[in-house]
Amino acid sequence: MAKLIISTLCSLDGYCAGPGGVLDALPMDAAFDTHNLELMRHAGTLLFGATTFALFRDFWPQQNPQDPELSPAVREIARLIAPMGKLVVSDGLAPEDSGPWPETEIVRRAQAHARIQALKASAAQDLLIYGSPLLASDLLARGLVDELNLLIGPALLGEGLPALRTGLPAPLRLLDARRLDGSDTLRLRYAC
């Protein structure tokens, strides 16, 4: 049975995006890329909400894994992400919204829990969610998440999109805490 792992970057005050969805104040540095790559090496499927999917769909296919201007971590992520399975939970997206990833599976919210449970039961590799705070919160509340990687960046946004919904009943157990190498970002890793 595969694990479902969430990795989300947030500010010290708990926001994963500033007002209007702006991400510029969060530290998406080389250490952030290395952390994401480590998780991706063990994953077979990426799960998304519609907004995060659009960000990935519009960014990653433009990154050439052969481009020497890119960091080694970004080049490897670009190489790994293309063939990975992708599942988007959305009531609004249609297959033509998949862009360069036509193999993307779009699941309606009403079917999402059952589909994700079935995928966890049958997958050989982990399922991974980056960001997607509404989907992540929903799956945490349903007990479908095995591990939460909360990256806390040295920034205060004051307002914006909360990284996780408040009042989640999910019991968490701290597995480890560490500073990402070469960064002021902390990673808190929890078992759910």
Residue frames relative to the residue before (quaternion, step in Angstrom):
aa qw qx qy qz dx dy dz
M 1.0000 0.0000 0.0000 0.0000 0.00 0.00 0.00
A 0.3964 -0.7294 0.5136 0.2167 3.55 -0.86 0.99
K 0.4166 -0.6645 0.5557 0.2757 3.54 -1.28 0.45
L 0.2686 -0.7010 0.6286 0.2033 3.52 -1.25 0.54
I 0.0681 -0.8154 0.5734 -0.0410 3.55 -0.58 1.26
I 0.1785 -0.7508 0.6282 0.0991 3.54 -1.01 0.93
S 0.0092 -0.7522 0.6584 0.0263 3.54 -1.10 0.76
T 0.0967 0.8079 -0.5718 0.1049 3.54 -0.63 1.12
L 0.2902 -0.7368 0.5936 0.1430 3.53 -1.06 0.90
C 0.0772 0.7994 -0.5929 0.0592 3.55 -0.88 0.92
S 0.5792 -0.5609 0.4676 0.3625 3.51 -1.37 0.26
L 0.6948 -0.4520 0.3503 0.4362 3.57 -1.29 0.15
D 0.7303 0.3944 -0.2337 0.5065 3.56 1.11 -0.62
G 0.6721 -0.6073 0.2597 0.3347 3.58 1.19 0.61
Y 0.5596 0.5995 -0.4024 0.4069 3.60 1.18 0.37
C 0.3046 -0.7566 0.5514 0.1753 3.58 -0.99 0.86
A 0.7610 0.0773 -0.0898 0.6378 3.58 1.34 -0.04
G 0.4717 -0.6699 0.4991 0.2822 3.52 -1.16 0.64
P 0.7651 -0.3182 0.2541 0.4988 3.58 -1.26 -0.20
G 0.8159 0.2038 -0.1784 0.5108 3.56 -0.94 0.90
G 0.5958 -0.6024 0.3532 0.3968 3.61 1.24 0.28
V 0.3755 0.7465 -0.4766 0.2732 3.60 1.26 0.21
L 0.2279 -0.8016 0.5466 0.0823 3.57 -0.88 1.04
D 0.4243 0.7783 -0.4120 0.2108 3.59 1.26 -0.29
A 0.6913 0.5013 -0.2944 0.4291 3.63 1.00 -0.70
L 0.6169 0.5457 -0.3548 0.4425 3.60 1.21 -0.25
P 0.4805 -0.7178 0.4352 0.2538 3.59 -0.96 0.89
M 0.0391 0.7871 -0.6106 0.0780 3.57 0.02 1.29
D 0.1366 0.8297 -0.5121 0.1754 3.50 0.51 1.33
A 0.7658 -0.3457 0.2578 0.4770 3.57 -1.30 -0.20
A 0.6380 0.5263 -0.3323 0.4535 3.61 1.01 -0.73
F 0.6113 0.5385 -0.3281 0.4781 3.57 1.10 -0.73
D 0.6559 0.5057 -0.3035 0.4712 3.59 0.94 -0.89
T 0.6565 0.5122 -0.3106 0.4584 3.59 0.94 -0.87
H 0.6277 0.5253 -0.3309 0.4697 3.59 0.98 -0.82
N 0.6719 0.4992 -0.2968 0.4596 3.59 0.86 -0.96
L 0.6419 0.5250 -0.3198 0.4584 3.57 0.99 -0.81
E 0.6299 0.5416 -0.3415 0.4396 3.61 0.92 -0.86
L 0.6764 0.4731 -0.2942 0.4817 3.59 0.94 -0.84
M 0.6680 0.5310 -0.3020 0.4249 3.56 0.92 -0.91
R 0.5946 0.5915 -0.3629 0.4060 3.60 1.08 -0.62
H 0.7390 0.3812 -0.2107 0.5139 3.60 1.19 -0.50
A 0.6192 0.5633 -0.3310 0.4356 3.57 1.27 -0.02
G 0.2418 -0.7609 0.5835 0.1484 3.51 -1.23 0.56
T 0.7867 0.1891 -0.0830 0.5818 3.56 1.24 -0.49
L 0.2275 -0.7338 0.6261 0.1335 3.53 -1.10 0.83
L 0.1774 -0.7594 0.6187 0.0946 3.57 -0.96 0.94
F 0.0444 -0.8162 0.5755 -0.0269 3.56 -0.99 0.88
G 0.3405 -0.5900 0.6652 0.3055 3.43 -1.48 0.18
A 0.7145 -0.4825 0.2910 0.4148 3.59 -1.22 0.30
T 0.6765 0.5068 -0.3114 0.4342 3.61 0.88 -0.87
T 0.6882 0.4587 -0.2909 0.4811 3.59 0.84 -0.93
F 0.5978 0.5546 -0.3654 0.4489 3.59 1.04 -0.69
A 0.6573 0.5108 -0.3161 0.4551 3.60 0.89 -0.91
L 0.6301 0.5271 -0.3377 0.4594 3.61 0.99 -0.75
F 0.6836 0.4744 -0.2799 0.4788 3.59 0.89 -0.95
R 0.6597 0.5316 -0.3010 0.4377 3.58 0.90 -0.98
D 0.7241 0.4337 -0.2452 0.4769 3.58 1.01 -0.79
F 0.7169 0.4474 -0.2542 0.4704 3.60 1.17 -0.45
W 0.7594 0.4628 -0.2612 0.3754 3.58 0.49 -1.17
P 0.6464 0.5070 -0.3659 0.4373 3.67 0.86 -0.62
Q 0.6274 0.5372 -0.3339 0.4542 3.61 1.23 -0.37
Q 0.6218 0.5377 -0.3383 0.4581 3.60 1.26 -0.28
N 0.2565 -0.7903 0.5447 0.1139 3.55 -0.52 1.21
P 0.4138 -0.7378 0.4747 0.2432 3.62 -0.58 1.09
Q 0.6704 0.4823 -0.2951 0.4805 3.60 1.27 -0.27
D 0.4973 0.6888 -0.4114 0.3301 3.61 1.27 -0.17
P 0.3342 -0.7753 0.4995 0.1943 3.63 -0.45 1.16
E 0.5681 0.5954 -0.3823 0.4203 3.61 1.24 -0.25
L 0.6392 0.5107 -0.3226 0.4759 3.59 1.20 -0.45
S 0.5571 -0.5860 0.4599 0.3672 3.57 -1.17 0.52
P 0.6356 -0.5280 0.3845 0.4116 3.60 -1.15 0.43
A 0.6394 0.5268 -0.3367 0.4475 3.63 0.98 -0.77
V 0.6710 0.4848 -0.3019 0.4728 3.61 0.88 -0.89
R 0.6296 0.5273 -0.3396 0.4584 3.60 0.99 -0.76
E 0.6816 0.4762 -0.3010 0.4670 3.59 0.93 -0.86
I 0.6160 0.5243 -0.3543 0.4692 3.60 0.99 -0.73
A 0.6474 0.5226 -0.3174 0.4550 3.59 0.93 -0.89
R 0.6612 0.4982 -0.2997 0.4741 3.58 1.06 -0.75
L 0.7075 0.4758 -0.2625 0.4518 3.59 0.94 -0.89
I 0.6759 0.5541 -0.3106 0.3738 3.57 0.91 -0.88
A 0.6044 0.6022 -0.3715 0.3660 3.61 0.94 -0.76
P 0.7854 0.3349 -0.2195 0.4721 3.67 0.67 -0.90
M 0.4864 0.6820 -0.4389 0.3251 3.63 1.20 -0.17
G 0.5379 -0.5824 0.4951 0.3555 3.53 -1.24 0.49
K 0.0899 -0.7874 0.6089 0.0333 3.57 -1.08 0.72
L 0.0283 -0.7802 0.6244 -0.0234 3.53 -0.87 1.05
V 0.1064 -0.7937 0.5985 0.0209 3.56 -0.78 1.08
V 0.2309 -0.7436 0.6128 0.1350 3.54 -0.90 0.99
S 0.3073 0.7404 -0.5325 0.2719 3.55 -0.44 1.25
D 0.3225 -0.7267 0.5737 0.1967 3.52 -1.09 0.77
G 0.7187 0.4784 -0.2410 0.4432 3.59 1.24 -0.32
L 0.6349 0.5452 -0.3476 0.4229 3.62 1.11 -0.51
A 0.2121 -0.7412 0.6254 0.1205 3.52 -1.24 0.63
P 0.6978 -0.4826 0.3092 0.4296 3.63 -1.15 0.39
E 0.6517 0.5209 -0.3328 0.4395 3.61 0.99 -0.70
D 0.5880 0.5742 -0.3660 0.4366 3.62 1.25 -0.21
S 0.5128 0.6721 -0.4011 0.3528 3.59 1.28 -0.10
G 0.2944 -0.7967 0.4878 0.2016 3.58 1.24 -0.28
P 0.8447 -0.1381 0.1074 0.5059 3.58 -0.84 -0.99
W 0.6813 0.4353 -0.2857 0.5145 3.60 1.28 0.03
P 0.0497 -0.8605 0.5065 0.0255 3.62 0.58 1.12
E 0.6147 0.5613 -0.3491 0.4303 3.61 1.19 -0.35
T 0.4092 0.7304 -0.4563 0.3015 3.60 1.29 -0.04
E 0.2771 -0.7431 0.5887 0.1567 3.55 -0.95 0.95
I 0.1457 -0.7748 0.6116 0.0662 3.57 -0.82 1.02
V 0.0816 -0.8022 0.5913 -0.0149 3.54 -0.71 1.17
R 0.4231 -0.6887 0.5316 0.2531 3.55 -0.93 0.90
R 0.6617 -0.5479 0.3458 0.3774 3.57 -1.13 0.71
A 0.6526 0.5413 -0.3198 0.4228 3.59 0.93 -0.85
Q 0.7398 0.3793 -0.2166 0.5117 3.60 1.14 -0.56
A 0.4529 0.7535 -0.4136 0.2367 3.59 1.26 -0.30
H 0.6785 0.5019 -0.3225 0.4286 3.61 0.76 -0.95
A 0.6736 0.4878 -0.2982 0.4684 3.58 0.88 -0.92
R 0.6625 0.5060 -0.3166 0.4525 3.60 0.92 -0.84
I 0.6765 0.4856 -0.2969 0.4674 3.59 0.93 -0.87
Q 0.6127 0.5269 -0.3496 0.4741 3.62 1.04 -0.69
A 0.6658 0.4959 -0.3025 0.4683 3.58 0.92 -0.88
L 0.6486 0.5152 -0.3155 0.4629 3.57 0.98 -0.82
K 0.6311 0.5229 -0.3307 0.4679 3.60 0.97 -0.82
A 0.6807 0.5102 -0.2852 0.4416 3.58 0.94 -0.90
S 0.7790 0.3701 -0.1785 0.4736 3.59 1.04 -0.73
A 0.5979 0.6092 -0.3633 0.3734 3.61 1.16 -0.49
A 0.4075 -0.7048 0.5322 0.2325 3.54 -1.13 0.73
Q 0.7620 0.2672 -0.1464 0.5714 3.59 1.21 -0.53
D 0.6887 -0.5169 0.3353 0.3822 3.54 -1.27 0.48
L 0.3410 -0.6563 0.6294 0.2382 3.50 -1.39 0.39
L 0.1148 -0.8299 0.5458 -0.0120 3.56 -0.81 1.01
I 0.1002 -0.7648 0.6352 0.0382 3.53 -1.01 0.95
Y 0.1143 -0.7388 0.6600 0.0741 3.56 -0.93 0.98
G 0.8340 0.0586 -0.0466 0.5467 3.58 -0.75 0.99
S 0.5399 0.6400 -0.4504 0.3100 3.57 -0.78 -1.09
P 0.0302 -0.8828 0.4674 0.0355 3.61 0.80 1.01
L 0.6462 0.5057 -0.3461 0.4549 3.63 0.97 -0.65
L 0.6648 0.4827 -0.2945 0.4881 3.57 0.93 -0.89
A 0.6496 0.5231 -0.3209 0.4488 3.59 0.89 -0.91
S 0.6692 0.4980 -0.2999 0.4628 3.59 0.89 -0.91
D 0.6444 0.5260 -0.3136 0.4580 3.57 0.98 -0.86
L 0.7009 0.4621 -0.2779 0.4669 3.58 0.87 -0.92
L 0.5919 0.5415 -0.3587 0.4774 3.60 1.14 -0.59
A 0.6742 0.5041 -0.2939 0.4527 3.57 0.88 -0.96
R 0.7002 0.4612 -0.2582 0.4799 3.61 1.12 -0.66
G 0.4859 -0.6907 0.4196 0.3329 3.59 1.27 -0.06
L 0.4689 0.6991 -0.4274 0.3296 3.60 1.17 0.45
V 0.6226 0.5489 -0.3312 0.4488 3.60 1.27 -0.24
D 0.2931 -0.7663 0.5520 0.1487 3.56 -1.00 0.89
E 0.8130 0.0381 0.0275 0.5803 3.57 1.03 -0.77
L 0.1369 -0.7688 0.6220 0.0574 3.53 -1.09 0.87
N 0.1151 -0.7515 0.6478 0.0474 3.54 -0.83 1.08
L 0.0628 -0.7973 0.6003 -0.0079 3.54 -0.42 1.25
L 0.1379 -0.7826 0.6055 0.0442 3.55 -0.54 1.22
I 0.1169 -0.8021 0.5847 0.0342 3.57 -0.66 1.11
G 0.1984 -0.8114 0.5462 0.0621 3.51 -0.45 1.30
P 0.5314 -0.6496 0.4481 0.3080 3.57 -1.16 0.62
A 0.4885 0.6179 -0.4599 0.4100 3.55 0.47 1.25
L 0.1864 -0.7322 0.6416 0.1320 3.53 -1.24 0.58
L 0.1974 -0.8149 0.5379 0.0869 3.57 -0.62 1.12
G 0.3790 -0.7687 0.4500 0.2512 3.58 1.16 -0.46
E 0.7608 -0.1447 0.1036 0.6241 3.57 1.13 -0.67
G 0.3535 0.7241 -0.5462 0.2290 3.52 -1.29 0.21
L 0.7214 -0.3903 0.3356 0.4632 3.54 -1.18 -0.70
P 0.3845 -0.7296 0.5088 0.2471 3.63 -0.57 1.07
A 0.5255 -0.6485 0.4572 0.3072 3.56 -1.03 0.82
L 0.7854 0.0412 -0.0050 0.6176 3.56 1.09 -0.74
R 0.5453 -0.6097 0.4719 0.3290 3.52 -1.13 0.71
T 0.4618 -0.6739 0.4954 0.2952 3.59 -1.01 0.73
G 0.7877 0.3544 -0.2492 0.4380 3.54 -1.26 0.47
L 0.3362 0.7387 -0.5223 0.2617 3.59 1.15 0.42
P 0.3694 -0.7570 0.4928 0.2182 3.60 -0.83 0.89
A 0.4186 0.7480 -0.4464 0.2571 3.57 1.27 -0.05
P 0.2901 -0.7328 0.5830 0.1976 3.61 -0.75 0.99
L 0.1263 -0.7967 0.5895 0.0435 3.57 -0.89 0.94
R 0.1308 -0.7592 0.6318 0.0854 3.55 -1.21 0.64
L 0.4101 -0.7293 0.4955 0.2333 3.56 -0.64 1.15
L 0.2345 -0.7733 0.5774 0.1164 3.57 -0.78 1.08
D 0.7581 -0.2360 0.1489 0.5894 3.55 1.02 -0.83
A 0.1731 -0.7438 0.6359 0.1116 3.51 -1.35 0.36
R 0.1598 0.7871 -0.5849 0.1132 3.54 -0.92 0.88
R 0.4712 -0.6175 0.5464 0.3132 3.50 -1.34 0.37
L 0.4597 -0.6662 0.5027 0.3035 3.58 -0.88 0.89
D 0.5702 -0.6239 0.4136 0.3385 3.58 -0.91 0.92
G 0.8515 0.1289 -0.1169 0.4946 3.55 -0.90 1.00
S 0.6985 0.4254 -0.2481 0.5192 3.58 1.23 0.33
D 0.4156 -0.6672 0.5469 0.2882 3.54 -1.32 0.24
T 0.4677 0.6583 -0.4467 0.3850 3.58 1.26 0.34
L 0.2519 -0.7514 0.5937 0.1394 3.57 -1.02 0.89
R 0.1793 -0.7449 0.6289 0.1320 3.54 -1.17 0.68
L 0.0976 -0.7450 0.6591 0.0313 3.51 -0.86 1.10
R 0.0971 -0.8100 0.5779 0.0198 3.57 -0.61 1.14
Y 0.0768 -0.8212 0.5647 -0.0278 3.53 -0.65 1.22
A 0.3299 -0.6516 0.6365 0.2478 3.51 -1.30 0.55
C 0.2567 -0.7821 0.5518 0.1336 3.57 -0.97 0.86
